[in-house]
Amino acid sequence: MSAAHEKPQATARSPFAGCTIMIILMVLMVFLVVFSGWVLFRQFDEIAKFTSDKPAPVEVSSVSGRETEANALAERVETFRQSLDREGDTRLELTVDDLNLAIAAYEPLKELRGTFRIKELHADGYLIADISFPMNGKPRLTRDGESGMFATDPRYLNGKLVARPELAQGEVVFRIESLDIPGAIVPEPFLKQMSPYRITERYKTDTTIGPALAKLTGLEFEEGKVILRKKSGEVAPQTITRDQVDFASSRLFKALGIAAAVFLCIVGLLLFIGLRLKARRGT
């Protein structure tokens, strides 16, 4: 049989090898998309087990009839804020009632209303609070009147929070000890993922609260109160790292990276075996 009638062979230089690689890459892409979707929806299913589709009522302190108290608290806070700009030590004592009144009365703290209320402060540094934190649920296609292609139905983390407040890098963070959710058990991985909870992160860019937080050097606790302080020679502790801040968002990408690496190794092994077989056939 002449060379003109010979069937083309899939050698390393033939277009068949390139098509094989493209098919493998397409399979890899589909695999990563399916795997990432599976991981996300599995996470949403786990979160749904200890969250609710409606917020729980969290008491907000009444400001009506307490204007004198609110004004006195505002004066104390402003005096403390100004003292942070001067040399020397300064401190501000805030009781549980002071903190809840501030949440109810001050506009910058309005996002905490109905979602966070302090119940107890203890001398050993622990805080107990009622919470109803909004969270994202499963993504879905938008309905009529909603913008965008996808939306999420909100979920709510309703229960009691036990945490240890700490000063770290110009903000107050909560080291979460436990979450008491009625009728549900919060899995340990979620607690680790949520802690440290950066409850004051949103205020770092506030022109008044942000600079004041950045000048604090420590927190103290007495029964029923917390003390904010600036002390000469004291450096604010660096109790959270960038790795801890990014921990929650990085877990999914680590899982995807490991899956992709394993899959690429399998693909590479198959390609190597295929090329070896072609080489043997050509000899």
Helices and strands as residue ranges (DSSP letters): G 3-5, H 15-48, H 67-83, E 90-95, H 96-105, G 107-112, E 116-121, E 127-135, E 139-141, E 150-152, E 155-168, E 171-180, H 188-194, G 201-203, H 209-215, E 218-222, E 225-230, H 242-245, H 247-282
